[in-house]
Each structure stands twice: as structure tokens, then as C-alpha cells.
Amino acid sequence: MTLKPCLKRKPRGMWAAVLLAVLIAAPALAADVYKIGGLFSVTGPASFLGDPEKRSLEMAVAGINAAGGIDGKMLEAVVYDTEADPQKAVSGINKLINKDRVVAIIGPSTTPDSLAVKNFAERARIPLVSCAAGIAITEPVTPWTFKTAQNDALAVAAVYAHIQKKGLKKIALITVADAFGESGKQQLEKQAAGYGLEIVAVESFGGKDTDMTAQLTKIRGAGPQAIVCWGTNPGPAVVAKNIRQLQIDVPLYQSHGVASPKFIELAGEAAEGIYLPTGKILVSDLLPADDPQKAVLQDYVAKYTTAQKMPVSGFGGYAWDAMHLVARAMRGAGGDPAKIRDNLEKIDNFPAVSGVFRFSEKDHSGLSPEAFVMVRIEGGAWKLER
């Protein structure tokens, strides 16, 4: 008769003990893994950026874990697809901060997405290392936001130096109507006079536009000696095709936003002869042996092509660099985002895929003009301009 009350009481006690054990163990279990957030345009119009970035982040995490992790603890990448949609980027960063409890965030892939989320990272006091190029991401400097993609200010300088070297004076601009295009346009207009260049026409196009003949007809009428297009795929490929269709026989310069095999694929024969600035990854085999990036570039190219069975692009390198920069900053930080941020700001002379990084309190992009080279597309391949 006394067994029934005992049986009823015993399970309650057991469940209470189990619950207490779980609650006590939860922090310890969480501390065994450091979660790294990723926000990339894996699908959608900017997938040529986000897909290699996601692959590169996961490769970097796997490599770091295989080498013992960070201070003996493993990394876990938690990635959300922004689809190049700022609203989805905001949704993703909120999940990373509030649900996943990441210690750092890598991405987004694009300038509009990065500008949409950076204030969330700043308020949450989580380091954000963007993979986008817009100078407005890190200028003016804010405490928690860094970037690995080369600044559009440096890209414009590379383009203009090449135009100046060719002795050209009159140029026309055609830029995409988004944050990346606007940032590039500002730099193109700001720097022109310093290179003795006159801008004779300025046009724009929408990110989803499929024909730019109206804008290019106006540009042709202005009589430029060169055209500079600033955007990301697919728009710049359309511009290249339309220029060929209209038989506009002047040099066409593109931005570093199309520095990948995808642009050549999209533009086809119209890509022939186009000039653009790029990180050194596209011409890593042509670099001199004493280039400080060469060994890092060759290592990344070999690992990516072997693991992914596809050509490498500089865009994936932005995420690869970001993860290795964050990994260095995480050592000895105990998973504390504030210490990771402080350590990122102290990184100096760090050879990487995208350049040699030198962060400081006043510089969260960390790259110099040497991060860029100029290339020309010939026979569907990249040729290094000397």
C-alpha cells in the first residue's frame, strides 16, 4: 500500500534532478563551440558573390577545426542567405545575434545589405566583418564594423591611373542605382579632376534592367574617350553587350564588382578587351615570387579548386580572409566579442587573399592601393596589365 505514493514522488524527483543537471551543464556545453555567423547572397542576383563566400567560410572553419580550433574549442558556422535583399539581411542578423548567439559575423556580400545591418551589429556589440566594397561601410569608422573587400576608392584610383596612362581625357560614367553604384559614382566624380579627367556624361541603370541602349546612346552623343561602368552582375554584362551592339568604339572599364569568371560567362564575346581592377587572385600565377600575397593566394586557390571542383573567384577570398582575421583575433579572447573586436583592430601586416591587412583605430578596411592590379580580358581570360 505504500508503494504507490513512492512511485509518484520518485519520477518528480528524477525529472527535477535531470532539469537541474541540464541547466548547470548548458553554459559549459555552449562554451565548447564558438559560433561564427555568416550573411551571404547565396542565391539570387548576387549569388556569384555569396555562393563562393559561403563555401570559403565553411572551408576556413573546417581547416581551423582540423588544426585544433581556437584555444582548443571548435568553430561552428551559422549561415543565412540574404538573397541580396536588405530586409532578409536584417532578418538574418537578428537571428545570428538573438537566437544563435554568435561571437562574430562575416558578411554580408553586398554594400546595400552591409549598410542595412551594420547598425544592428554596432548596437549588439558584435564584430561584423563585411565582404562588400562600398567605402561607406567603414568610413567613417564605427567601433564594431570592419571589411575585407577592397574599397571602391582604391578601385577608382586604379581605373583612373590606367586611363591617365593611356592619355585619355574625356570619360563617361554609367553606374547601377544602388548603394554600391552610388558609392562608386561619388568616388568617380570626386577623383576625376585629380587625374586630369573630364566627365562628359553620367547615366545610371537599375539592378534588374535588361537593356541600357537608351543611356548608352546618350553617352555616345557626348563623345567620351572611355566609358566607366560601376556595378555588379548582371547589369555590367548587359552594358558590355549593348556597347558592342551600338558599335561604340572606346575602351570600357568595369569595376572590381565583376571580377569573377561569371562576368565573362555573362558578357560572352562582349567581354573581350574590357579593363577592370581586381585583387591579385585572378592573376596569382603571374605575380613575382617575392609578392607578400603569393603564397597565401596559391594556398587558397589550390584548396578551393580541389574542394569545390570549380574555378576560384576573389569574392570567396573576402570570406576566407574575414574568417582567418577573426580567428587570429579570437585567440586568447575566450569568446568575448569585445576582446575579439579589440584584437581585430590591432592586426598589422597580415598577408591575405585580398591584400595585406593593416587595421587600426582609424582604419577598419586595412588595405592600401597595392591590393589592386589592373587586368584586361583577352580570349576569355585575364591578362595582367603592366
C-alpha positions as CSV (number, residue, x, y, z in Angstrom):
1,M,0.0,0.0,0.0
2,T,2.9,2.3,0.5
3,L,4.4,1.7,-3.0
4,K,2.1,4.0,-5.0
5,P,2.9,7.3,-3.2
6,C,6.6,6.4,-3.6
7,L,6.3,5.7,-7.3
8,K,4.5,9.0,-7.8
9,R,7.1,11.0,-5.9
10,K,10.2,9.3,-7.4
11,P,9.7,10.4,-11.0
12,R,9.2,14.0,-10.0
13,G,12.5,14.0,-8.2
14,M,14.2,12.4,-11.0
15,W,12.9,14.9,-13.6
16,A,13.9,17.8,-11.3
17,A,17.4,16.4,-11.0
18,V,17.7,16.0,-14.7
19,L,16.4,19.5,-15.3
20,L,18.9,20.9,-12.8
21,A,21.7,19.0,-14.4
22,V,20.8,20.3,-17.9
23,L,20.7,23.9,-16.6
24,I,24.0,23.6,-15.0
25,A,25.6,21.9,-18.0
26,A,24.2,24.3,-20.6
27,P,26.8,27.1,-20.3
28,A,29.6,24.6,-20.3
29,L,28.2,22.9,-23.4
30,A,27.8,26.2,-25.2
31,A,31.3,27.2,-24.4
32,D,32.7,24.2,-26.2
33,V,31.8,25.7,-29.5
34,Y,32.3,29.2,-30.8
35,K,29.6,30.1,-33.3
36,I,30.5,32.3,-36.3
37,G,27.7,34.0,-38.2
38,G,27.6,34.3,-42.0
39,L,25.4,36.5,-44.1
40,F,25.8,35.8,-47.8
41,S,23.8,36.2,-51.0
42,V,24.0,32.5,-51.6
43,T,21.0,32.7,-54.1
44,G,19.5,35.5,-56.1
45,P,21.1,38.1,-58.4
46,A,24.3,38.3,-56.3
47,S,24.9,34.6,-55.9
48,F,28.2,34.9,-57.8
49,L,29.3,36.7,-54.7
50,G,27.6,34.8,-51.9
51,D,28.0,31.3,-53.1
52,P,31.8,31.3,-53.1
53,E,31.8,33.2,-49.9
54,K,29.7,30.6,-48.1
55,R,31.9,27.8,-49.5
56,S,35.0,29.7,-48.4
57,L,33.8,30.4,-44.9
58,E,32.9,26.7,-44.4
59,M,36.3,25.6,-45.8
60,A,38.1,28.0,-43.5
61,V,36.1,26.8,-40.4
62,A,36.8,23.2,-41.3
63,G,40.5,23.9,-41.7
64,I,40.7,25.7,-38.4
65,N,38.9,22.9,-36.6
66,A,41.2,20.3,-38.2
67,A,44.1,22.2,-36.7
68,G,42.7,22.2,-33.2
69,G,40.2,25.0,-33.3
70,I,40.6,28.2,-31.3
71,D,42.3,27.7,-27.9
72,G,41.1,24.1,-28.0
73,K,37.4,24.9,-28.9
74,M,35.8,24.1,-32.2
75,L,34.1,26.7,-34.5
76,E,30.6,26.3,-36.0
77,A,29.5,28.4,-39.0
78,V,25.8,29.5,-38.9
79,V,24.9,30.9,-42.3
80,Y,21.8,32.7,-43.6
81,D,21.1,33.5,-47.2
82,T,20.2,37.2,-47.7
83,E,19.4,36.8,-51.4
84,A,20.9,40.3,-51.9
85,D,17.8,41.6,-50.1
86,P,18.5,44.1,-47.3
87,Q,15.3,43.1,-45.4
88,K,16.4,39.5,-45.4
89,A,19.9,40.5,-44.3
90,V,18.3,42.3,-41.3
91,S,16.2,39.2,-40.5
92,G,19.4,37.1,-40.7
93,I,21.5,39.3,-38.4
94,N,18.7,39.4,-35.8
95,K,18.7,35.6,-35.8
96,L,22.5,35.4,-35.5
97,I,22.5,37.9,-32.6
98,N,19.5,36.8,-30.6
99,K,19.0,33.1,-31.4
100,D,22.4,31.8,-32.4
101,R,24.5,33.9,-30.0
102,V,27.4,34.2,-32.4
103,V,30.7,35.8,-31.3
104,A,31.4,37.4,-34.7
105,I,29.6,37.9,-38.1
106,I,31.1,37.6,-41.5
107,G,29.4,39.3,-44.5
108,P,27.1,40.4,-46.0
109,S,28.1,40.0,-49.6
110,T,26.8,43.4,-50.9
111,T,27.1,47.0,-49.9
112,P,23.3,47.6,-49.6
113,D,23.0,44.5,-47.3
114,S,26.0,45.6,-45.3
115,L,24.7,49.1,-44.7
116,A,21.3,47.7,-43.7
117,V,22.8,45.5,-41.0
118,K,25.8,47.3,-39.6
119,N,23.9,49.3,-37.0
120,F,22.4,46.1,-35.6
121,A,26.0,44.8,-35.1
122,E,27.0,48.1,-33.5
123,R,24.1,48.1,-31.1
124,A,24.6,44.4,-30.2
125,R,28.4,45.0,-29.8
126,I,29.3,42.0,-32.1
127,P,32.2,42.3,-34.6
128,L,31.0,42.5,-38.2
129,V,33.5,41.9,-41.0
130,S,31.7,42.8,-44.2
131,C,32.6,41.2,-47.6
132,A,31.4,44.2,-49.6
133,A,33.3,47.0,-51.2
134,G,31.4,50.3,-50.5
135,I,33.6,52.8,-48.7
136,A,30.6,53.9,-46.6
137,I,30.7,50.6,-44.8
138,T,33.8,51.6,-42.9
139,E,34.1,55.4,-43.5
140,P,33.5,57.0,-41.1
141,V,34.9,54.3,-38.8
142,T,32.5,52.8,-36.3
143,P,33.7,50.6,-33.5
144,W,32.3,47.1,-34.5
145,T,32.4,47.1,-38.3
146,F,35.3,46.0,-40.4
147,K,35.6,44.8,-44.1
148,T,37.8,42.7,-46.3
149,A,36.8,43.7,-49.8
150,Q,39.0,46.4,-51.3
151,N,37.4,49.9,-51.1
152,D,35.8,51.4,-54.2
153,A,38.0,54.5,-53.6
154,L,41.1,52.3,-54.3
155,A,39.4,50.7,-57.3
156,V,38.6,54.1,-58.8
157,A,42.2,55.3,-58.3
158,A,43.4,52.1,-60.1
159,V,41.0,52.7,-63.0
160,Y,41.8,56.4,-63.3
161,A,45.6,55.9,-63.2
162,H,45.2,53.4,-66.1
163,I,43.1,55.9,-68.1
164,Q,45.5,58.7,-67.4
165,K,48.4,56.5,-68.5
166,K,46.7,55.9,-71.9
167,G,46.5,59.7,-72.3
168,L,42.7,59.9,-72.4
169,K,40.9,63.0,-71.0
170,K,37.1,62.7,-71.5
171,I,35.1,59.9,-69.8
172,A,31.5,58.9,-69.3
173,L,30.1,57.1,-66.3
174,I,27.2,54.6,-66.1
175,T,26.5,53.3,-62.6
176,V,24.0,50.9,-61.0
177,A,21.3,52.6,-59.0
178,D,22.0,51.1,-55.6
179,A,24.4,51.7,-52.7
180,F,27.4,50.1,-54.5
181,G,26.8,52.2,-57.6
182,E,26.2,55.4,-55.7
183,S,29.4,55.0,-53.6
184,G,31.4,54.3,-56.8
185,K,29.8,57.3,-58.6
186,Q,30.8,59.5,-55.7
187,Q,34.4,58.4,-55.8
188,L,34.5,58.6,-59.6
189,E,33.3,62.2,-59.5
190,K,35.4,63.1,-56.6
191,Q,38.7,61.8,-58.0
192,A,38.3,62.7,-61.7
193,A,39.9,66.2,-61.5
194,G,43.0,64.8,-59.7
195,Y,43.7,62.7,-62.8
196,G,43.0,65.4,-65.3
197,L,39.8,63.8,-66.4
198,E,36.6,65.5,-67.6
199,I,33.3,63.7,-67.1
200,V,31.2,64.4,-70.2
201,A,28.1,62.2,-69.3
202,V,26.6,60.5,-66.3
203,E,24.0,57.8,-66.6
204,S,22.5,55.1,-64.4
205,F,20.7,51.7,-64.7
206,G,18.6,49.6,-62.4
207,G,19.9,46.4,-60.9
208,K,17.4,44.3,-62.9
209,D,17.4,46.3,-66.1
210,T,18.0,44.2,-69.3
211,D,18.7,46.9,-71.8
212,M,20.8,50.1,-71.5
213,T,20.8,51.2,-75.1
214,A,19.0,54.5,-74.3
215,Q,21.6,55.5,-71.7
216,L,24.5,54.4,-73.9
217,T,23.1,56.3,-76.9
218,K,23.2,59.5,-74.8
219,I,26.7,58.7,-73.8
220,R,27.8,58.1,-77.4
221,G,26.5,61.6,-78.2
222,A,28.7,63.1,-75.6
223,G,31.8,61.9,-77.3
224,P,33.8,60.2,-74.5
225,Q,37.2,58.7,-75.0
226,A,36.4,56.0,-72.4
227,I,33.4,54.6,-70.5
228,V,33.5,53.5,-66.9
229,C,30.7,51.2,-65.7
230,W,30.2,50.7,-62.0
231,G,28.0,47.8,-60.8
232,T,27.7,44.1,-60.1
233,N,26.3,41.3,-62.3
234,P,24.2,41.1,-64.3
235,G,23.9,44.7,-65.3
236,P,27.5,45.4,-66.3
237,A,27.4,42.4,-68.7
238,V,24.3,44.0,-70.4
239,V,26.2,47.3,-70.7
240,A,29.1,45.5,-72.4
241,K,26.8,43.8,-74.9
242,N,24.9,47.0,-75.6
243,I,28.1,48.9,-76.2
244,R,29.1,46.3,-78.8
245,Q,25.7,46.4,-80.4
246,L,25.9,50.2,-80.7
247,Q,29.4,49.9,-82.0
248,I,30.8,52.4,-79.5
249,D,34.5,52.1,-80.2
250,V,36.1,53.4,-77.0
251,P,37.7,51.5,-74.1
252,L,35.3,50.1,-71.5
253,Y,36.3,49.9,-67.9
254,Q,34.4,47.9,-65.3
255,S,34.6,47.9,-61.5
256,H,36.0,45.2,-59.3
257,G,32.4,44.3,-58.6
258,V,32.5,42.0,-61.7
259,A,36.0,40.5,-61.1
260,S,35.0,36.9,-61.5
261,P,34.6,34.2,-64.2
262,K,30.8,34.8,-64.0
263,F,31.1,38.2,-65.7
264,I,33.0,36.7,-68.7
265,E,30.3,34.0,-68.9
266,L,27.5,36.6,-68.9
267,A,29.1,39.1,-71.3
268,G,30.4,36.4,-73.7
269,E,32.3,37.9,-76.7
270,A,31.4,41.4,-75.4
271,A,33.8,40.9,-72.5
272,E,36.8,41.0,-74.9
273,G,39.1,44.0,-74.3
274,I,37.4,45.2,-71.1
275,Y,39.7,46.6,-68.4
276,L,39.0,46.3,-64.7
277,P,40.7,46.5,-61.3
278,T,40.9,43.3,-59.3
279,G,42.5,41.7,-56.3
280,K,45.6,39.6,-57.3
281,I,43.8,36.3,-57.1
282,L,42.8,36.3,-60.8
283,V,46.5,36.6,-61.8
284,S,48.2,34.9,-58.8
285,D,50.4,32.7,-61.1
286,L,51.7,35.8,-62.8
287,L,52.9,37.5,-59.6
288,P,56.6,37.8,-58.8
289,A,57.9,35.3,-56.2
290,D,58.6,38.0,-53.7
291,D,55.0,39.3,-53.6
292,P,53.8,39.0,-50.0
293,Q,50.4,37.6,-51.0
294,K,51.6,35.0,-53.5
295,A,51.9,32.0,-51.1
296,V,48.6,32.8,-49.4
297,L,46.9,33.1,-52.8
298,Q,48.3,29.9,-54.1
299,D,47.3,28.0,-51.0
300,Y,43.7,29.3,-51.2
301,V,43.4,28.7,-54.9
302,A,44.6,25.1,-54.5
303,K,42.3,24.3,-51.6
304,Y,39.3,25.9,-53.2
305,T,39.6,24.3,-56.6
306,T,40.3,20.9,-55.1
307,A,37.4,21.0,-52.6
308,Q,34.8,22.8,-54.7
309,K,35.7,21.4,-58.2
310,M,35.2,24.9,-59.7
311,P,37.3,28.0,-60.6
312,V,38.2,30.3,-57.8
313,S,37.0,34.0,-57.6
314,G,38.2,36.8,-55.5
315,F,34.8,37.1,-53.8
316,G,35.3,33.9,-52.0
317,G,38.6,35.2,-50.8
318,Y,36.8,38.0,-48.9
319,A,35.1,35.5,-46.6
320,W,38.3,33.4,-46.4
321,D,40.2,36.4,-45.2
322,A,37.5,37.5,-42.8
323,M,37.4,34.1,-41.1
324,H,41.2,34.0,-40.7
325,L,41.3,37.6,-39.4
326,V,38.6,36.8,-36.9
327,A,40.4,33.5,-36.0
328,R,43.5,35.4,-35.2
329,A,41.5,38.0,-33.1
330,M,39.7,35.2,-31.2
331,R,42.9,33.6,-29.8
332,G,43.1,34.3,-26.1
333,A,39.8,36.2,-26.2
334,G,37.7,33.5,-24.5
335,G,34.8,34.0,-26.9
336,D,34.4,37.6,-25.7
337,P,33.2,39.7,-28.7
338,A,34.7,42.9,-27.1
339,K,38.1,41.3,-26.9
340,I,37.8,40.0,-30.5
341,R,36.9,43.5,-31.7
342,D,39.9,44.9,-29.9
343,N,42.3,42.3,-31.3
344,L,41.0,42.8,-34.8
345,E,41.9,46.5,-34.6
346,K,45.4,45.6,-33.7
347,I,46.1,43.3,-36.6
348,D,49.0,44.5,-38.7
349,N,50.9,43.3,-41.7
350,F,48.6,40.3,-42.3
351,P,49.1,38.8,-45.8
352,A,45.8,37.5,-47.2
353,V,43.9,36.8,-50.4
354,S,42.6,40.3,-50.8
355,G,45.7,42.2,-49.8
356,V,48.0,42.9,-46.8
357,F,45.8,44.0,-43.9
358,R,46.8,46.7,-41.5
359,F,43.8,47.6,-39.3
360,S,43.9,50.4,-36.8
361,E,41.6,52.5,-34.6
362,K,41.3,54.9,-37.6
363,D,41.2,52.3,-40.4
364,H,38.8,49.3,-40.4
365,S,39.3,48.4,-44.1
366,G,43.0,48.0,-43.7
367,L,44.2,47.8,-47.3
368,S,46.4,50.0,-49.5
369,P,46.4,50.7,-53.3
370,E,48.8,47.7,-53.7
371,A,45.8,45.4,-53.1
372,F,44.7,46.1,-56.7
373,V,46.1,45.2,-60.1
374,M,44.6,46.1,-63.5
375,V,43.6,43.3,-65.8
376,R,42.3,43.1,-69.4
377,I,40.1,40.3,-70.7
378,E,41.6,38.6,-73.7
379,G,40.4,35.4,-75.2
380,G,38.0,34.8,-72.3
381,A,40.9,35.0,-69.8
382,W,42.6,37.6,-67.5
383,K,45.7,39.4,-68.7
384,L,47.8,41.4,-66.2
385,E,48.3,45.0,-67.2
386,R,51.8,46.3,-66.6
